[in-house]
Amino acid sequence: MANPDRKPPEVSPYVFTVLLAAFGLWCFYDGWITSSPEMQEHLLFNRVASAVLIPWAVLDFLRMRRRQRASAAEAPLTGGCEG
């Protein structure tokens, strides 16, 4: 029998941020660091993608942190004693 007090697991709000940063770092490596001849035809794409995705990830991280702090400040403080 299911317990009505149990909540389903929640996904972290930083999942999208981590994916943006990971893909941005991958593009950064392929566009600026690697010397693989196969990647030379994708060089411009990877450089532009890294220049867009990494700042976007940083901005998203800062926005999510600000939202979490604001929601924590708005949440009512509940103590052990009521009444």
C-alpha positions as CSV (number, residue, x, y, z in Angstrom):
1,M,0.0,0.0,0.0
2,A,1.3,3.4,-0.9
3,N,2.2,5.9,1.8
4,P,0.4,9.2,1.1
5,D,3.2,11.2,2.9
6,R,5.9,10.0,0.5
7,K,6.8,12.3,-2.3
8,P,8.2,11.2,-5.6
9,P,11.9,12.0,-6.2
10,E,12.6,15.4,-7.6
11,V,15.0,16.3,-10.4
12,S,17.6,18.9,-9.5
13,P,17.0,22.3,-11.1
14,Y,20.7,22.3,-12.1
15,V,20.4,19.4,-14.6
16,F,19.9,21.7,-17.6
17,T,22.9,23.8,-16.3
18,V,25.1,20.8,-16.1
19,L,24.2,19.6,-19.6
20,L,24.8,23.1,-21.0
21,A,28.2,23.2,-19.3
22,A,29.2,19.7,-20.4
23,F,28.3,20.3,-24.0
24,G,30.0,23.7,-23.9
25,L,33.2,22.2,-22.5
26,W,33.1,19.5,-25.1
27,C,32.7,22.0,-27.9
28,F,35.5,24.1,-26.3
29,Y,37.8,21.1,-26.4
30,D,37.0,20.2,-30.0
31,G,37.2,23.8,-31.2
32,W,40.2,25.2,-29.3
33,I,42.4,22.5,-27.9
34,T,42.3,19.4,-30.0
35,S,44.6,19.0,-33.0
36,S,42.7,16.1,-34.5
37,P,42.5,16.4,-38.3
38,E,38.9,15.1,-38.3
39,M,37.7,18.0,-36.2
40,Q,39.1,20.7,-38.5
41,E,36.0,20.8,-40.6
42,H,33.9,21.4,-37.5
43,L,36.3,24.0,-35.9
44,L,34.2,27.1,-36.4
45,F,31.0,25.4,-35.2
46,N,32.6,24.2,-32.0
47,R,34.2,27.6,-31.3
48,V,30.9,29.4,-31.7
49,A,29.0,26.8,-29.8
50,S,31.5,26.9,-26.8
51,A,31.3,30.8,-26.9
52,V,27.5,30.5,-26.5
53,L,27.0,27.5,-24.3
54,I,29.5,28.2,-21.5
55,P,28.3,31.7,-20.7
56,W,24.7,30.4,-21.0
57,A,25.5,27.7,-18.4
58,V,27.1,30.3,-16.0
59,L,24.1,32.6,-16.4
60,D,21.6,29.7,-15.9
61,F,23.5,28.7,-12.7
62,L,23.4,32.2,-11.3
63,R,19.7,32.5,-12.1
64,M,18.8,29.2,-10.5
65,R,20.8,30.0,-7.4
66,R,19.1,33.3,-7.1
67,R,15.6,31.7,-7.5
68,Q,16.4,29.0,-4.9
69,R,17.6,31.7,-2.4
70,A,14.5,33.8,-3.0
71,S,12.1,30.8,-2.6
72,A,13.9,29.8,0.6
73,A,13.6,33.3,1.9
74,E,9.8,33.4,1.1
75,A,9.2,29.9,2.7
76,P,7.6,30.2,6.1
77,L,9.9,29.1,8.9
78,T,8.4,26.2,10.7
79,G,9.7,25.3,14.1
80,G,9.2,22.3,16.3
81,C,6.5,23.9,18.3
82,E,3.3,25.2,17.0
83,G,0.6,27.2,18.8
